[in-house]
Amino acid sequence: MPIEHSETRTLSEGDVEFAAVNFTGQLDSGETISAVSVSEVDSSHDAVSGGDLTISSATANDATLVIEGETVAIGKAAQWTVSGQLNDGGPNSDGTYRCKVTVTTSASRTKVRVYRFKAE
């Protein structure tokens, strides 16, 4: 199972939220993120077909970011925007939406993390 990111954001219907995961500690010196994919998954980390989240603009950061108080260099974080709906009792009936973040690095390695959003 993928590692679940420690931060959980609250997402209300109509919100558009910027999200980012810092991969600095998992990358070798000089290694950067070359591709980012983000998809909605359920509590078992299986893909949700026709899920409640709209995910867009998934990419590596092209500017310095501050994530959880830490400054992150260019190419060391995955970032995307997400908007959502209220919980409908479907595959995410616990009210938590999960996004699987998959990155490919300049060294052709793949890293996977799960990021949580709490429905409000």
N, C-alpha and C positions, 0 to 999 in steps of 0.2 A: 504494500500500500504506500502511496506517496506520503511525504511529510506534510502535515498540515501547518500552515503559517500561523504564528501566534496571535496575530491581530484579527479581530472580527469587526467589520464595519456595519452600521445600521443603515438599512436602505428602505425608504418609504416610497410608496407608489408615486410615480412622477419624478423621482430623483434621478439625476444623472451624476454619477460619482466617478472620480478619478481614482484608480487603484494602481499600486506598484509593489513589486517584491524585489528586495535587494538580494542579489546573488553573489555579491563580492566575496564572501567567505567560502563559496563553493567553486570559485574560478581560480585557475592558476595565474601566476604573474604574467601580465601581458595578454591574457585571454579575455575575450569580450563575447557578448551575446550577438549572434548573427541572425537569429530568427526566433519569433515568439508566436505561440499559438495558445489561445485561451478558449475553453469550452465549459459549459455548465454540466456538472455531474451531480449525482445523488449522494446520499450518505455512505454508500458503498464505493463511491468514486467511479461509478459507471456513467457513461454519457446519457444525458437526458434529451430525448428527441422532442423538439417543439417546446423547450423549456420556457420558464417565465422571465428569464433575463435576456436583455439585448446587450451583446458584447461587441465593442467596436474599437478600432484604432490600436490594436495590439501590436506593440513594437518594442525594440530596445530603446532605452532612454538616449536622446540625442543632446541632452543638456544635463548639467549637474542637478541632482534631486536631493531633497532631504526626506528620508524615510525613517519614521520612528526615531527622530532626533539624530540620525547619522547621515552625513553628507556622502552621497554615492556618485562616483565618477561616471562619465559618459560610457555607455555600453556595458554597464555592470548591473542594470536593473531591467526587469520586464515591466511595462506599463500598459494600461488599457483603460477604457471607459466602460461603465456598466449602468444600465437603467433597469428597473424592475417593477414587478407587479406585487400586489399583496398575495400572501400565501393562499393557495386555493385547495389545500388538503391533498395535493397530488404527491409526487415522489419526494418532495421536500416538506412533508407535512409537519416536521418539527419546527418549521419557520426559518430554518437556516438554508441558505442557498450556497452551493459550493462551486467554485471555478477551478478547473484544473489548468495550471499554467505550465506549459512545456516550452523549454528554450533549447535551442541548438547553439553551440558555442563555436568560436573561431577554430577550436581544436577538434571539431566534429564530435563533441560530447553532448549528451542530452541530460537535462536536469528537469525534474518534475516536482511541483509544489501545489498544494491545494489551499485556496484562499477563501475565507468564509464571509458571507453577508447575512445579517439577521434581518428578516422581514419585519416591518413595523406596521 
